[in-house]
Amino acid sequence: MIGIIVMMIYKNLPDSFIETSFCHNVIHIWLTPSNGLFLNRMVFESYNNIRDIPEKICFDENEEKKILEFREKLLDGILTEKQFDQVYQEWIQDVSNDKYSIEDDCGSIHGDY
């Protein structure tokens, strides 16, 4: 979703582009870099409230401790802020310099974007 929003801004695409993208179109949209994406906490409340689940997902104190230790190891490997910014700057430059074409089965948007 981030990729399509950035593309709309940089290519000055109409708001209808999002709706059109849900049709049977071939739309070439850049995926944003995954650098910096980090699921900090898993929440299973909604799942656990479902009536017919085999078993609830809950963590005891020992499991929570293991999760925290693992999280610390992960954080050590995540890019520094400077590296993170560089990756996204390069991605934005690529998006700005590329053209996207749409084969539209729904109707309104055609051409290079």
C-alpha positions as CSV (number, residue, x, y, z in Angstrom):
1,M,0.0,0.0,0.0
2,I,2.9,2.4,0.7
3,G,4.2,1.8,-2.8
4,I,0.9,2.7,-4.5
5,I,0.4,5.9,-2.4
6,V,4.0,7.1,-3.1
7,M,3.4,6.3,-6.8
8,M,0.2,8.3,-6.8
9,I,1.9,11.3,-5.3
10,Y,5.0,11.3,-7.5
11,K,3.1,10.5,-10.7
12,N,0.2,12.8,-9.8
13,L,-2.3,10.0,-10.3
14,P,-6.1,10.5,-9.6
15,D,-7.6,9.1,-6.4
16,S,-9.5,6.7,-8.6
17,F,-6.2,4.9,-9.3
18,I,-6.6,3.0,-6.1
19,E,-10.1,1.8,-6.9
20,T,-9.0,0.9,-10.5
21,S,-6.1,-1.1,-9.1
22,F,-8.5,-3.6,-7.5
23,C,-9.9,-4.5,-11.0
24,H,-8.3,-7.2,-13.2
25,N,-5.5,-4.9,-14.2
26,V,-1.8,-5.4,-14.6
27,I,-0.3,-2.6,-12.6
28,H,3.4,-2.5,-12.0
29,I,3.9,-1.0,-8.6
30,W,7.2,-1.0,-6.7
31,L,7.3,-2.8,-3.5
32,T,8.7,-0.6,-0.7
33,P,11.9,-1.8,0.9
34,S,11.2,-4.0,3.9
35,N,14.1,-2.4,5.8
36,G,12.8,-1.0,9.1
37,L,9.6,-3.0,9.1
38,F,9.5,-4.7,12.4
39,L,6.6,-6.3,14.2
40,N,7.2,-5.1,17.7
41,R,4.4,-7.0,19.5
42,M,2.1,-9.8,18.4
43,V,-1.5,-9.4,19.6
44,F,-3.9,-12.3,19.5
45,E,-6.9,-10.9,21.3
46,S,-9.2,-10.9,18.3
47,Y,-8.2,-14.4,17.4
48,N,-8.5,-15.6,21.0
49,N,-12.1,-14.2,21.1
50,I,-13.2,-16.5,18.2
51,R,-15.5,-19.1,19.6
52,D,-14.5,-22.2,17.7
53,I,-10.7,-22.1,17.8
54,P,-8.6,-25.2,18.7
55,E,-6.7,-23.3,21.4
56,K,-6.0,-19.8,22.4
57,I,-2.6,-18.2,21.8
58,C,-1.1,-17.0,25.1
59,F,2.4,-16.7,26.4
60,D,3.5,-17.4,29.9
61,E,6.1,-15.4,31.7
62,N,9.0,-17.6,30.5
63,E,7.8,-17.4,26.9
64,E,7.5,-13.6,27.2
65,K,11.1,-13.5,28.4
66,K,12.3,-15.5,25.5
67,I,10.4,-13.2,23.1
68,L,12.1,-10.2,24.6
69,E,15.5,-11.7,24.3
70,F,14.9,-12.6,20.7
71,R,13.6,-9.1,20.0
72,E,16.9,-7.7,21.4
73,K,18.8,-9.9,19.0
74,L,16.7,-8.7,16.1
75,L,17.1,-5.1,17.0
76,D,20.8,-5.4,16.8
77,G,20.5,-6.5,13.2
78,I,18.2,-3.8,12.0
79,L,19.6,-1.0,9.9
80,T,20.8,2.2,11.5
81,E,18.7,5.3,10.8
82,K,21.3,6.5,8.3
83,Q,21.2,3.2,6.4
84,F,17.4,3.2,6.6
85,D,17.2,6.7,5.1
86,Q,19.6,5.8,2.3
87,V,17.6,2.7,1.3
88,Y,14.4,4.7,1.1
89,Q,16.0,7.6,-0.8
90,E,17.3,5.2,-3.4
91,W,13.8,3.7,-3.7
92,I,12.1,7.1,-4.1
93,Q,14.6,8.0,-6.8
94,D,13.8,4.7,-8.6
95,V,10.1,5.4,-8.4
96,S,10.5,9.0,-9.6
97,N,12.5,7.8,-12.7
98,D,10.3,4.9,-13.7
99,K,7.2,4.7,-15.8
100,Y,4.2,2.4,-15.0
101,S,1.7,1.3,-17.5
102,I,-1.8,0.0,-16.8
103,E,-3.8,-2.5,-18.8
104,D,-7.2,-1.4,-17.7
105,D,-10.1,-3.9,-17.7
106,C,-12.3,-1.5,-15.6
107,G,-12.5,1.5,-17.6
108,S,-10.9,4.8,-16.9
109,I,-7.1,4.9,-16.5
110,H,-4.7,4.2,-19.4
111,G,-1.2,5.2,-20.3
112,D,2.2,5.5,-18.7
113,Y,2.4,6.7,-15.2
